């Protein structure tokens, strides 16, 4: 009897033209490290009395369909997750390379159908109506560079064969921490030990009464862009900004030697005043839990720019 193994797991993704309806084609095979995307339905204990000490059968509760997908930050496939987070990009370039610019502030977000496959069982689960709730990643000196996409789905359909057809494949051109850089107001920001970035659409689940137990949709509300930077305390620049309450622009970027790049620009970053602690004889570090807001000049909170060989998303 075959046993399911993560090493053979597959994932395919396609954007939907109608929410909750998987498309018949245009699926793309996606690289991923792990996935908790799934459906769960808890049981409610019976509260009825008068039938003895042994309980009556439990009752099924509402169905919840959501989860996280950990994906590599790469030059091609990551664009699909950026589209899910921000909406359709503005693409420029008549030939390679193409520049895709994703902007925050869209009122509507595209939905996706995502199929996870375990061919040994076989089990192919199609999650329709997937909307991206949160996208986050970390910057550090070493390790594998991945991002976590938190999804809210409408439902799950399980079959013994794939419903995605023959999914298109992409060239994996993965960014690494070694390719990363951080700038503040266009100037390299030194002494940074680590950084965290989290963009959230703060989805509002439309939990109406339905016979199938599914939600009617997931609408984006006020977005949030937060993070953390941990720096070696070498000057008063960031502390002074925090005291004054002035915003700055921060740019988190990755560039490959072959020319592909991913740049995430936060146009108005506000820093809190941190506690400067002396913990021992080693270097002093300061942590800033920053927040972003809409920049009145640019007209948005952030911009994600992906340069690669794909002509359209």
Backbone as CSV, one residue per row, in Angstrom:
resi,resn,N_x,N_y,N_z,CA_x,CA_y,CA_z,C_x,C_y,C_z
1,UNK,0.847,-1.197,0.000,0.000,0.000,0.000,0.878,1.241,0.000
2,UNK,0.620,2.139,-0.940,1.408,3.357,-1.045,1.054,4.312,0.086
3,UNK,2.046,5.001,0.579,1.860,5.989,1.637,2.241,7.367,1.090
4,UNK,1.449,8.345,1.444,1.691,9.694,0.948,2.961,10.264,1.561
5,UNK,3.770,10.904,0.737,4.997,11.553,1.179,5.045,12.974,0.629
6,UNK,5.519,13.881,1.488,5.607,15.267,1.058,6.536,15.478,-0.120
7,UNK,7.532,14.606,-0.255,8.490,14.756,-1.346,7.834,14.623,-2.717
8,UNK,6.715,13.903,-2.785,6.021,13.727,-4.056,4.797,14.629,-4.196
9,UNK,4.554,15.460,-3.219,3.384,16.339,-3.264,3.519,17.356,-4.388
10,UNK,2.388,17.761,-4.928,2.341,18.714,-6.030,1.365,19.824,-5.704
11,UNK,1.605,20.995,-6.291,0.681,22.118,-6.133,0.535,22.840,-7.455
12,UNK,-0.707,23.114,-7.823,-1.002,23.857,-9.046,-1.942,25.005,-8.703
13,UNK,-1.776,26.125,-9.394,-2.531,27.354,-9.084,-3.048,27.977,-10.362
14,UNK,-4.257,28.506,-10.293,-4.825,29.276,-11.411,-5.775,30.316,-10.850
15,UNK,-5.818,31.476,-11.486,-6.735,32.519,-11.055,-8.121,32.265,-11.643
16,UNK,-9.138,32.603,-10.863,-10.514,32.333,-11.239,-11.131,33.559,-11.915
17,UNK,-11.982,33.310,-12.889,-12.778,34.390,-13.479,-14.068,34.591,-12.699
18,UNK,-14.544,33.545,-12.036,-15.719,33.605,-11.168,-15.342,33.046,-9.817
19,UNK,-15.623,33.803,-8.753,-15.228,33.372,-7.416,-15.804,31.998,-7.085
20,UNK,-14.924,31.114,-6.627,-15.341,29.790,-6.198,-15.471,28.776,-7.309
21,UNK,-15.206,29.154,-8.555,-15.322,28.228,-9.689,-13.949,27.967,-10.275
22,UNK,-13.402,26.762,-10.109,-12.071,26.473,-10.660,-12.073,26.556,-12.180
23,UNK,-11.072,27.197,-12.772,-11.004,27.257,-14.236,-10.666,25.888,-14.817
24,UNK,-10.997,25.719,-16.073,-10.745,24.435,-16.727,-9.300,24.281,-17.175
25,UNK,-8.557,25.389,-17.247,-7.181,25.326,-17.738,-6.379,26.456,-17.107
26,UNK,-5.179,26.674,-17.651,-4.289,27.767,-17.228,-3.711,27.565,-15.835
27,UNK,-3.616,26.326,-15.373,-2.974,26.069,-14.090,-1.457,26.088,-14.260
28,UNK,-0.778,26.543,-13.216,0.676,26.633,-13.209,1.191,25.840,-12.010
29,UNK,2.200,25.043,-12.237,2.805,24.280,-11.151,3.631,25.223,-10.281
30,UNK,3.365,25.201,-8.975,3.987,26.137,-8.056,4.983,25.439,-7.135
31,UNK,6.163,26.041,-6.952,7.095,25.507,-5.952,6.623,25.897,-4.548
32,UNK,6.758,24.996,-3.600,6.373,25.302,-2.226,7.165,24.413,-1.281
33,UNK,7.320,24.882,-0.045,8.063,24.143,0.968,7.154,23.378,1.905
34,UNK,5.993,23.936,2.221,5.017,23.262,3.071,3.676,23.942,2.879
35,UNK,2.617,23.253,3.279,1.269,23.797,3.128,0.368,23.226,4.219
36,UNK,-0.380,24.106,4.867,-1.399,23.685,5.828,-2.798,23.972,5.300
37,UNK,-2.904,24.331,4.037,-4.189,24.634,3.428,-5.085,23.402,3.496
38,UNK,-6.264,23.561,4.050,-7.165,22.432,4.192,-8.504,22.848,4.767
39,UNK,-9.376,21.865,4.907,-10.720,22.068,5.434,-10.856,21.304,6.741
40,UNK,-11.457,21.947,7.726,-11.744,21.265,8.979,-13.159,21.589,9.414
41,UNK,-13.760,20.619,10.102,-15.119,20.768,10.601,-15.191,20.122,11.979
42,UNK,-15.153,20.927,13.033,-15.174,20.357,14.385,-16.538,19.781,14.743
43,UNK,-16.540,19.041,15.831,-17.766,18.450,16.349,-18.173,19.155,17.637
44,UNK,-19.480,19.332,17.815,-20.025,19.950,19.017,-20.617,18.876,19.918
45,UNK,-20.225,18.912,21.179,-20.760,17.953,22.138,-22.245,18.208,22.378
46,UNK,-22.994,17.143,22.498,-24.419,17.266,22.768,-24.639,17.774,24.194
47,UNK,-25.566,18.743,24.325,-25.869,19.313,25.635,-27.140,18.739,26.245
48,UNK,-27.783,17.783,25.565,-29.075,17.269,25.999,-28.937,16.344,27.206
49,UNK,-29.953,16.398,28.068,-29.981,15.600,29.288,-31.111,14.576,29.207
50,UNK,-31.074,13.653,30.169,-32.162,12.687,30.281,-31.924,11.383,29.570
51,UNK,-30.717,11.163,29.051,-30.412,9.925,28.334,-29.316,9.118,29.019
52,UNK,-29.102,9.379,30.307,-28.071,8.655,31.032,-26.754,9.396,31.034
53,UNK,-25.727,8.744,31.562,-24.414,9.379,31.664,-23.644,9.347,30.353
54,UNK,-23.945,8.437,29.498,-23.257,8.358,28.208,-23.816,9.423,27.268
55,UNK,-22.935,10.186,26.593,-23.420,11.302,25.772,-24.079,10.843,24.485
56,UNK,-24.913,11.718,23.957,-25.522,11.503,22.646,-24.514,11.846,21.548
57,UNK,-24.755,11.438,20.310,-23.808,11.726,19.220,-23.551,13.220,19.056
58,UNK,-22.339,13.613,18.709,-22.030,15.036,18.503,-22.660,15.563,17.223
59,UNK,-22.692,16.901,17.142,-23.253,17.594,15.985,-22.124,18.292,15.241
60,UNK,-22.176,18.253,13.910,-21.150,18.915,13.108,-21.288,20.431,13.198
61,UNK,-20.131,21.128,13.304,-20.109,22.582,13.363,-19.816,23.140,11.967
62,UNK,-19.577,24.433,11.877,-19.333,25.085,10.595,-18.014,24.615,9.982
63,UNK,-17.946,24.705,8.666,-16.759,24.305,7.920,-15.818,25.501,7.793
64,UNK,-14.537,25.276,8.032,-13.516,26.298,7.869,-12.489,25.820,6.849
65,UNK,-12.212,26.668,5.880,-11.256,26.324,4.826,-10.220,27.432,4.729
66,UNK,-9.012,27.176,5.194,-7.935,28.157,5.140,-6.613,27.461,5.402
67,UNK,-5.540,28.237,5.525,-4.230,27.666,5.817,-3.106,28.504,5.244
68,UNK,-1.887,28.069,5.530,-0.677,28.764,5.092,0.060,27.934,4.042
69,UNK,0.711,28.632,3.131,1.593,27.999,2.148,2.941,28.705,2.225
70,UNK,3.985,27.947,2.462,5.339,28.493,2.512,5.969,28.314,1.141
71,UNK,6.371,29.429,0.528,6.869,29.403,-0.849,8.225,30.096,-0.917
72,UNK,9.048,29.731,-1.884,10.312,30.457,-2.058,10.064,31.816,-2.705
73,UNK,10.871,32.788,-2.347,10.828,34.078,-3.038,11.745,33.950,-4.247
74,UNK,11.141,33.848,-5.418,11.895,33.631,-6.642,11.476,34.663,-7.683
75,UNK,12.126,34.613,-8.828,11.940,35.648,-9.844,10.685,35.464,-10.673
76,UNK,10.065,34.268,-10.672,8.925,34.043,-11.551,7.657,33.672,-10.785
77,UNK,7.683,32.559,-10.055,6.472,32.078,-9.396,5.975,33.032,-8.315
78,UNK,6.868,33.800,-7.700,6.449,34.694,-6.626,5.520,35.788,-7.139
79,UNK,5.558,36.059,-8.429,4.664,37.053,-8.999,3.193,36.682,-8.858
80,UNK,2.889,35.377,-8.848,1.497,34.956,-8.674,0.998,35.295,-7.271
81,UNK,1.867,35.143,-6.283,1.481,35.481,-4.914,1.378,36.997,-4.733
82,UNK,2.215,37.756,-5.437,2.098,39.207,-5.390,0.798,39.674,-6.040
83,UNK,0.407,39.031,-7.118,-0.869,39.360,-7.753,-2.027,39.045,-6.822
84,UNK,-1.931,37.929,-6.099,-2.985,37.578,-5.150,-3.061,38.588,-4.014
85,UNK,-1.905,39.156,-3.624,-1.871,40.092,-2.505,-2.317,41.493,-2.896
86,UNK,-1.968,41.929,-4.117,-2.186,43.327,-4.492,-3.114,43.520,-5.692
87,UNK,-3.396,42.488,-6.445,-4.187,42.629,-7.649,-3.310,42.645,-8.890
88,UNK,-3.910,42.911,-10.029,-3.190,42.878,-11.294,-2.083,43.929,-11.325
89,UNK,-0.917,43.546,-11.843,0.186,44.512,-11.923,0.123,45.349,-13.187
90,UNK,0.931,46.394,-13.195,1.189,47.161,-14.416,2.506,46.665,-14.991
91,UNK,2.456,46.081,-16.185,3.632,45.465,-16.797,4.152,46.344,-17.918
92,UNK,5.459,46.573,-17.900,6.107,47.365,-18.945,7.252,46.559,-19.547
93,UNK,7.595,46.900,-20.783,8.662,46.205,-21.493,8.110,45.476,-22.697
94,UNK,8.744,45.650,-23.833,8.314,44.977,-25.064,9.059,43.684,-25.303
95,UNK,10.108,43.444,-24.524,10.876,42.203,-24.606,11.531,41.982,-23.249
96,UNK,12.191,40.838,-23.122,12.850,40.518,-21.858,13.935,41.549,-21.571
97,UNK,14.011,42.093,-20.344,13.180,41.753,-19.178,11.898,42.577,-19.116
98,UNK,10.900,41.994,-18.432,9.646,42.679,-18.199,9.590,43.148,-16.744
99,UNK,8.985,44.301,-16.532,8.875,44.876,-15.192,7.418,44.876,-14.771
100,UNK,7.114,44.207,-13.667,5.755,44.104,-13.142,5.685,44.905,-11.848
101,UNK,4.803,45.880,-11.822,4.664,46.735,-10.640,3.305,46.475,-9.988
102,UNK,3.355,46.019,-8.753,2.154,45.747,-7.964,2.000,46.863,-6.935
103,UNK,0.788,47.403,-6.821,0.549,48.523,-5.921,-0.518,48.171,-4.891
104,UNK,-0.320,48.671,-3.681,-1.307,48.449,-2.636,-2.503,49.360,-2.850
105,UNK,-3.597,49.039,-2.190,-4.775,49.893,-2.230,-5.891,49.436,-3.137
106,UNK,-5.767,48.286,-3.814,-6.826,47.820,-4.707,-8.077,47.466,-3.901
107,UNK,-9.238,47.833,-4.431,-10.491,47.560,-3.737,-10.923,46.115,-3.872
108,UNK,-10.527,45.461,-4.938,-10.906,44.063,-5.177,-9.648,43.236,-5.412
109,UNK,-9.670,42.015,-4.914,-8.548,41.105,-5.071,-8.973,39.881,-5.875
110,UNK,-8.076,39.329,-6.686,-8.429,38.140,-7.451,-8.486,36.907,-6.557
111,UNK,-9.332,35.969,-6.928,-9.400,34.694,-6.225,-8.703,33.620,-7.042
112,UNK,-8.274,32.573,-6.355,-7.500,31.515,-6.991,-8.111,30.152,-6.689
113,UNK,-7.802,29.205,-7.544,-8.035,27.788,-7.262,-6.670,27.129,-7.114
114,UNK,-6.481,26.431,-6.007,-5.206,25.789,-5.720,-5.449,24.306,-5.488
115,UNK,-4.742,23.476,-6.226,-4.857,22.029,-6.066,-3.584,21.469,-5.468
116,UNK,-3.727,20.709,-4.393,-2.612,19.968,-3.814,-2.827,18.491,-4.106
117,UNK,-1.788,17.834,-4.592,-1.910,16.452,-5.005,-0.977,15.522,-4.264
118,UNK,-1.494,14.373,-3.885,-0.697,13.283,-3.315,-0.919,12.067,-4.204
119,UNK,-0.075,11.860,-5.208,-0.333,10.828,-6.219,-0.274,9.409,-5.690
120,UNK,0.348,9.173,-4.531,0.445,7.805,-4.035,-0.904,7.265,-3.582
121,UNK,-1.775,8.126,-3.048,-2.992,7.620,-2.398,-4.014,7.034,-3.374
122,UNK,-4.450,7.718,-4.456,-4.184,9.115,-4.825,-5.233,10.041,-4.195
123,UNK,-4.824,11.290,-3.949,-5.734,12.300,-3.412,-5.366,13.663,-3.999
124,UNK,-6.303,14.252,-4.703,-6.109,15.576,-5.284,-7.202,16.490,-4.738
125,UNK,-6.800,17.460,-3.923,-7.740,18.366,-3.278,-7.697,19.726,-3.965
126,UNK,-8.829,20.137,-4.493,-8.948,21.434,-5.151,-9.607,22.418,-4.187
127,UNK,-8.873,23.481,-3.862,-9.390,24.521,-2.985,-9.763,25.720,-3.850
128,UNK,-11.048,25.982,-3.938,-11.534,27.071,-4.780,-11.836,28.293,-3.921
129,UNK,-11.881,29.444,-4.569,-12.172,30.682,-3.865,-11.089,31.087,-2.885
130,UNK,-9.827,30.811,-3.219,-8.720,31.178,-2.332,-8.379,32.660,-2.506
131,UNK,-8.391,33.395,-1.411,-8.020,34.805,-1.408,-6.890,34.987,-0.405
132,UNK,-5.888,35.768,-0.771,-4.721,35.931,0.079,-5.007,36.929,1.193
133,UNK,-4.841,36.468,2.412,-5.085,37.309,3.582,-3.810,38.003,4.061
134,UNK,-2.677,37.301,3.995,-1.438,37.871,4.534,-0.233,37.282,3.819
135,UNK,0.772,38.113,3.592,2.033,37.702,2.983,3.162,38.251,3.838
136,UNK,4.056,37.379,4.281,5.123,37.807,5.190,6.407,37.059,4.884
137,UNK,7.529,37.702,5.193,8.832,37.061,5.052,9.843,37.766,5.939
138,UNK,11.019,37.153,6.076,12.091,37.686,6.905,13.340,37.900,6.070
139,UNK,14.132,38.884,6.471,15.448,39.109,5.885,16.492,38.888,6.979
140,UNK,17.505,38.130,6.644,18.580,37.849,7.587,19.854,37.553,6.807
141,UNK,20.906,37.228,7.529,22.202,37.085,6.880,22.351,35.744,6.144
142,UNK,21.743,34.687,6.664,21.910,33.369,6.065,20.610,32.588,6.176
143,UNK,20.591,31.417,5.576,19.410,30.566,5.600,18.658,30.620,4.288
144,UNK,17.554,29.864,4.233,16.716,29.805,3.044,15.692,30.936,3.079
145,UNK,15.524,31.592,1.945,14.609,32.724,1.839,13.241,32.223,1.383
146,UNK,12.254,32.301,2.267,10.892,31.882,1.952,9.903,32.929,2.448
147,UNK,8.713,32.868,1.905,7.610,33.721,2.340,6.438,32.832,2.716
148,UNK,5.593,33.331,3.614,4.404,32.599,4.043,3.164,33.326,3.551
149,UNK,2.353,32.622,2.769,1.099,33.168,2.250,-0.051,32.551,3.029
150,UNK,-0.807,33.392,3.700,-1.970,32.926,4.461,-3.213,33.118,3.604
151,UNK,-3.979,32.042,3.437,-5.094,32.033,2.502,-6.409,31.750,3.211
152,UNK,-7.474,32.311,2.655,-8.836,31.984,3.052,-9.537,31.439,1.821
153,UNK,-10.030,30.190,1.907,-10.664,29.531,0.767,-12.160,29.372,1.014
154,UNK,-12.886,29.100,-0.065,-14.321,28.875,0.074,-14.626,27.422,0.389
155,UNK,-13.947,26.498,-0.268,-14.239,25.097,-0.024,-13.240,24.173,-0.671
156,UNK,-13.465,22.891,-0.483,-12.549,21.842,-0.948,-13.332,20.793,-1.712
157,UNK,-12.746,20.344,-2.821,-13.288,19.229,-3.587,-12.171,18.216,-3.786
158,UNK,-12.389,16.978,-3.345,-11.358,15.945,-3.383,-11.688,14.930,-4.464
159,UNK,-10.683,14.584,-5.274,-10.844,13.588,-6.314,-9.663,12.653,-6.378
160,UNK,-9.814,11.572,-7.147,-8.753,10.585,-7.306,-7.825,10.916,-8.468
161,UNK,-8.173,11.930,-9.245,-7.337,12.362,-10.368,-7.284,13.884,-10.364
162,UNK,-6.235,14.394,-10.945,-6.072,15.847,-10.963,-7.138,16.520,-11.809
163,UNK,-7.613,17.662,-11.337,-8.553,18.472,-12.096,-7.863,19.677,-12.723
164,UNK,-6.547,19.769,-12.532,-5.784,20.898,-13.050,-5.229,20.654,-14.443
165,UNK,-5.380,19.435,-14.954,-4.831,19.127,-16.266,-3.312,19.115,-16.243
166,UNK,-2.726,19.434,-17.369,-1.269,19.524,-17.463,-0.848,20.943,-17.116
167,UNK,-0.325,21.099,-15.907,0.028,22.434,-15.428,1.313,22.917,-16.091
168,UNK,1.354,24.200,-16.401,2.566,24.791,-16.965,3.650,24.858,-15.895
169,UNK,4.883,24.770,-16.316,6.014,24.816,-15.391,6.797,26.105,-15.601
170,UNK,7.430,26.559,-14.533,8.231,27.768,-14.562,9.678,27.442,-14.225
171,UNK,10.582,28.276,-14.708,11.986,28.146,-14.330,12.170,28.708,-12.922
172,UNK,12.774,27.922,-12.057,12.982,28.364,-10.689,14.276,29.164,-10.597
173,UNK,14.143,30.467,-10.399,15.275,31.370,-10.204,15.117,31.989,-8.829
174,UNK,15.679,31.351,-7.855,15.406,31.676,-6.464,16.346,32.752,-5.932
175,UNK,15.769,33.717,-5.216,16.579,34.701,-4.512,17.062,34.100,-3.195
176,UNK,18.194,34.624,-2.721,18.725,34.208,-1.434,18.980,35.408,-0.551
177,UNK,19.184,35.156,0.724,19.474,36.260,1.636,20.730,37.015,1.210
178,UNK,21.640,36.314,0.551,22.881,36.945,0.100,22.598,38.027,-0.935
179,UNK,21.454,37.923,-1.652,21.106,38.896,-2.694,20.322,40.086,-2.149
180,UNK,20.110,40.140,-0.830,19.238,41.153,-0.256,19.948,42.426,0.164
181,UNK,19.188,43.521,0.198,19.693,44.809,0.666,18.530,45.620,1.212
182,UNK,18.830,46.570,2.097,17.817,47.438,2.692,18.289,48.878,2.554
183,UNK,17.398,49.739,2.067,17.708,51.157,1.935,16.683,51.987,2.698
184,UNK,17.170,53.112,3.214,16.304,54.092,3.877,16.445,55.418,3.153
185,UNK,15.340,55.899,2.599,15.352,57.134,1.805,16.413,57.094,0.709
186,UNK,16.532,55.925,0.064,17.446,55.768,-1.055,18.889,55.507,-0.698
187,UNK,19.214,55.439,0.597,20.590,55.222,1.035,20.654,53.899,1.784
188,UNK,21.714,53.114,1.536,21.864,51.830,2.203,21.801,52.000,3.711
189,UNK,20.988,51.165,4.345,20.847,51.191,5.797,21.780,50.142,6.387
190,UNK,22.785,50.583,7.105,23.769,49.675,7.664,23.401,49.185,9.053
191,UNK,24.174,48.219,9.530,24.050,47.664,10.878,22.734,46.936,11.114
192,UNK,22.051,46.490,10.046,20.802,45.762,10.201,21.111,44.278,10.435
193,UNK,20.609,43.744,11.518,20.815,42.334,11.844,19.747,41.464,11.194
194,UNK,18.495,41.894,11.265,17.395,41.145,10.668,16.230,42.090,10.410
195,UNK,15.313,41.644,9.583,14.129,42.433,9.263,12.957,41.499,9.000
196,UNK,11.770,41.981,9.320,10.541,41.240,9.055,9.555,42.163,8.351
197,UNK,8.827,41.603,7.377,7.823,42.370,6.633,6.538,41.559,6.606
198,UNK,5.419,42.182,6.940,4.115,41.514,6.921,3.089,42.440,6.294
199,UNK,2.509,41.999,5.185,1.425,42.732,4.539,0.139,41.937,4.730
200,UNK,-0.894,42.596,5.253,-2.157,41.917,5.541,-3.308,42.632,4.863
201,UNK,-4.180,41.865,4.195,-5.381,42.419,3.598,-6.543,42.453,4.583
202,UNK,-6.385,41.777,5.722,-7.414,41.749,6.771,-8.779,41.399,6.189
203,UNK,-8.864,40.191,5.633,-10.072,39.753,4.940,-11.256,39.616,5.897
204,UNK,-12.409,39.993,5.392,-13.672,39.846,6.108,-14.433,38.685,5.477
205,UNK,-14.539,37.583,6.199,-15.255,36.416,5.675,-16.760,36.684,5.684
206,UNK,-17.395,36.399,4.557,-18.841,36.578,4.429,-19.492,35.246,4.811
207,UNK,-19.804,35.114,6.086,-20.282,33.835,6.629,-21.802,33.817,6.657
208,UNK,-22.391,33.611,5.483,-23.851,33.535,5.374,-24.316,32.098,5.593
209,UNK,-25.610,31.933,5.754,-26.199,30.605,5.963,-26.372,29.941,4.606
210,UNK,-25.691,28.827,4.418,-25.753,28.084,3.164,-25.882,26.592,3.469
211,UNK,-26.482,25.872,2.533,-26.672,24.445,2.735,-25.356,23.679,2.687
212,UNK,-24.351,24.204,1.937,-23.070,23.511,1.821,-22.074,23.933,2.890
213,UNK,-22.437,24.907,3.733,-21.556,25.331,4.815,-20.409,26.219,4.391
214,UNK,-20.342,26.626,3.126,-19.242,27.453,2.640,-19.538,28.935,2.850
215,UNK,-18.466,29.737,2.789,-18.629,31.181,2.883,-19.005,31.739,1.518
216,UNK,-19.572,32.936,1.515,-19.946,33.581,0.256,-18.798,34.352,-0.366
217,UNK,-17.767,34.617,0.404,-16.640,35.363,-0.118,-15.744,35.836,1.004
218,UNK,-14.676,36.515,0.632,-13.735,37.104,1.583,-13.328,38.466,1.030
219,UNK,-13.826,39.521,1.659,-13.612,40.869,1.161,-12.467,41.543,1.916
220,UNK,-11.588,42.239,1.202,-10.502,42.958,1.881,-11.010,44.197,2.603
221,UNK,-10.487,44.448,3.787,-10.813,45.661,4.527,-9.564,46.543,4.577
222,UNK,-9.420,47.360,5.608,-8.250,48.230,5.704,-6.985,47.375,5.789
223,UNK,-6.056,47.608,4.873,-4.821,46.826,4.848,-3.885,47.281,5.961
224,UNK,-2.917,46.425,6.238,-1.912,46.738,7.254,-0.557,46.268,6.751
225,UNK,0.452,47.090,6.961,1.821,46.748,6.600,2.697,47.063,7.801
226,UNK,3.198,46.017,8.410,3.997,46.159,9.619,5.271,45.337,9.479
227,UNK,6.171,45.525,10.419,7.412,44.761,10.378,8.295,45.086,11.553
228,UNK,9.494,44.591,11.457,10.477,44.784,12.526,11.868,44.829,11.921
229,UNK,12.667,45.755,12.376,14.079,45.762,12.017,14.896,45.772,13.304
230,UNK,15.884,44.925,13.320,16.789,44.841,14.463,18.160,45.320,14.001
231,UNK,18.686,46.338,14.649,19.928,46.961,14.199,20.932,47.012,15.345
232,UNK,22.196,46.992,14.966,23.259,47.302,15.915,23.250,48.801,16.166
233,UNK,23.256,49.180,17.424,23.131,50.590,17.778,24.464,51.296,17.508
234,UNK,24.507,52.034,16.358,25.737,52.699,15.953,25.571,54.207,15.806
235,UNK,24.333,54.679,15.610,24.096,56.123,15.517,22.657,56.404,15.951
236,UNK,22.292,57.669,15.955,20.994,58.102,16.468,19.972,58.361,15.367
237,UNK,20.273,57.971,14.117,19.405,58.323,12.992,17.989,57.806,13.167
238,UNK,17.851,56.517,13.432,16.526,55.920,13.546,15.825,56.366,14.828
239,UNK,16.574,56.492,15.902,15.971,56.949,17.157,15.465,58.378,17.021
240,UNK,16.235,59.228,16.358,15.804,60.612,16.141,14.537,60.670,15.307
241,UNK,14.474,59.838,14.274,13.263,59.796,13.458,12.070,59.369,14.299
242,UNK,12.274,58.353,15.162,11.181,57.875,16.010,10.707,58.967,16.959
243,UNK,11.630,59.718,17.535,11.264,60.788,18.471,10.511,61.903,17.749
244,UNK,10.965,62.247,16.561,10.332,63.327,15.802,8.997,62.913,15.191
245,UNK,8.801,61.608,15.011,7.558,61.134,14.416,7.484,61.279,12.919
246,UNK,8.613,61.486,12.272,8.628,61.653,10.822,8.675,60.287,10.126
247,UNK,8.033,60.152,8.960,8.127,58.908,8.201,9.375,58.888,7.320
248,UNK,9.736,57.699,6.881,10.813,57.531,5.905,10.388,56.463,4.919
249,UNK,11.049,56.420,3.793,10.821,55.375,2.802,11.860,54.280,2.995
250,UNK,11.403,53.038,2.981,12.310,51.904,3.124,12.141,50.974,1.943
251,UNK,13.261,50.470,1.479,13.276,49.606,0.306,13.973,48.290,0.653
252,UNK,13.243,47.190,0.467,13.782,45.851,0.696,13.927,45.191,-0.679
253,UNK,15.148,44.851,-1.064,15.379,44.426,-2.441,16.258,43.179,-2.512
254,UNK,16.045,42.424,-3.602,16.875,41.268,-3.944,17.209,41.363,-5.427
255,UNK,18.459,41.125,-5.770,18.902,41.205,-7.164,19.781,40.006,-7.469
256,UNK,19.469,39.311,-8.574,20.287,38.199,-9.031,21.343,38.696,-10.010
257,UNK,22.471,38.010,-10.098,23.505,38.425,-11.064,23.017,38.425,-12.506
258,UNK,22.005,37.589,-12.821,21.486,37.520,-14.191,20.532,38.662,-14.513
259,UNK,20.206,39.517,-13.529,19.398,40.703,-13.792,18.003,40.687,-13.196
260,UNK,17.490,39.528,-12.820,16.166,39.471,-12.201,16.214,40.131,-10.817
261,UNK,15.117,40.773,-10.440,15.104,41.475,-9.162,13.700,41.522,-8.591
262,UNK,13.641,41.687,-7.285,12.393,41.911,-6.561,12.640,43.041,-5.566
263,UNK,11.862,44.109,-5.687,12.019,45.275,-4.832,10.688,45.592,-4.170
264,UNK,10.707,45.661,-2.856,9.510,45.997,-2.094,9.748,47.332,-1.410
265,UNK,9.033,48.354,-1.867,9.223,49.711,-1.367,8.055,50.103,-0.484
266,UNK,8.362,50.484,0.740,7.359,50.997,1.674,7.543,52.507,1.722
267,UNK,6.549,53.245,1.285,6.732,54.666,1.031,6.693,55.534,2.286
268,UNK,6.015,55.092,3.320,5.933,55.891,4.551,5.997,54.964,5.753
269,UNK,7.185,54.862,6.341,7.417,53.999,7.496,7.529,54.863,8.741
270,UNK,6.771,54.499,9.757,6.807,55.195,11.039,7.445,54.279,12.078
271,UNK,8.394,54.822,12.811,9.150,54.043,13.785,8.728,54.400,15.206
272,UNK,8.594,53.394,16.079,8.342,53.686,17.483,9.659,53.979,18.205
273,UNK,9.577,54.668,19.309,10.770,54.910,20.101,11.111,53.650,20.881
274,UNK,12.280,53.054,20.627,12.586,51.765,21.250,13.284,51.928,22.600
275,UNK,13.266,50.852,23.333,14.046,50.785,24.561,15.474,50.354,24.203
276,UNK,16.454,51.143,24.598,17.860,50.815,24.331,18.420,50.121,25.578
277,UNK,18.606,48.821,25.467,19.050,48.026,26.605,20.519,47.635,26.450
278,UNK,21.221,47.624,27.561,22.592,47.124,27.608,22.546,45.791,28.348
279,UNK,22.573,44.709,27.578,22.357,43.381,28.146,23.638,42.710,28.610
280,UNK,24.782,43.254,28.264,26.036,42.625,28.644,27.190,43.282,27.915
281,UNK,28.325,42.589,27.891,29.516,43.185,27.284,29.497,43.217,25.766
282,UNK,28.563,42.497,25.151,28.537,42.463,23.684,27.845,43.698,23.124
283,UNK,27.756,43.743,21.790,27.199,44.910,21.113,25.762,45.195,21.513
284,UNK,25.408,46.470,21.524,24.060,46.903,21.868,23.199,46.909,20.610
285,UNK,22.001,46.350,20.714,21.080,46.291,19.586,19.762,46.961,19.943
286,UNK,19.105,47.481,18.928,17.806,48.126,19.099,16.816,47.513,18.120
287,UNK,15.576,47.349,18.570,14.532,46.757,17.748,13.428,47.778,17.513
288,UNK,13.058,47.953,16.245,12.016,48.895,15.868,10.855,48.117,15.252
289,UNK,9.700,48.121,15.904,8.489,47.501,15.359,7.736,48.569,14.559
290,UNK,8.050,48.657,13.271,7.551,49.756,12.470,6.153,49.494,11.907
291,UNK,5.512,50.576,11.531,4.216,50.540,10.867,4.262,51.433,9.633
292,UNK,3.510,51.044,8.630,3.456,51.829,7.394,2.076,52.446,7.223
293,UNK,2.024,53.511,6.455,0.767,54.193,6.178,0.803,54.723,4.744
294,UNK,-0.310,55.216,4.302,-0.411,55.776,2.943,0.429,57.043,2.841
295,UNK,1.255,57.081,1.815,2.058,58.268,1.567,1.237,59.248,0.719
296,UNK,1.018,60.476,1.181,0.163,61.400,0.426,0.748,61.817,-0.918
297,UNK,2.057,61.792,-1.050,2.681,62.187,-2.313,2.567,61.096,-3.367
298,UNK,2.919,59.855,-2.973,2.857,58.724,-3.910,1.416,58.261,-4.095
299,UNK,0.616,58.378,-3.054,-0.787,57.990,-3.143,-1.057,56.559,-2.778
300,UNK,-0.114,55.880,-2.179,-0.311,54.498,-1.761,0.681,54.180,-0.644
301,UNK,0.538,52.976,-0.080,1.368,52.587,1.040,2.646,51.881,0.603
302,UNK,2.560,51.037,-0.421,3.742,50.277,-0.832,3.653,49.903,-2.302
303,UNK,4.802,49.543,-2.845,4.916,49.111,-4.237,5.873,47.932,-4.305
304,UNK,5.444,46.862,-4.967,6.294,45.688,-5.180,6.624,45.613,-6.669
305,UNK,7.904,45.546,-6.986,8.355,45.531,-8.378,9.143,44.250,-8.633
306,UNK,8.685,43.493,-9.608,9.328,42.228,-9.970,9.791,42.314,-11.417
307,UNK,11.092,42.060,-11.633,11.670,42.095,-12.966,12.081,40.679,-13.342
308,UNK,11.513,40.160,-14.449,11.797,38.788,-14.861,11.522,38.628,-16.355
309,UNK,11.429,37.364,-16.794,11.247,37.065,-18.213,9.804,36.716,-18.564
310,UNK,8.871,36.841,-17.623,7.452,36.550,-17.885,6.781,37.810,-18.421
311,UNK,6.044,37.690,-19.501,5.464,38.879,-20.131,4.178,39.343,-19.457
312,UNK,3.467,38.452,-18.734,2.217,38.864,-18.105,1.840,37.887,-17.001
313,UNK,1.138,38.395,-16.008,0.593,37.566,-14.933,-0.930,37.610,-14.990
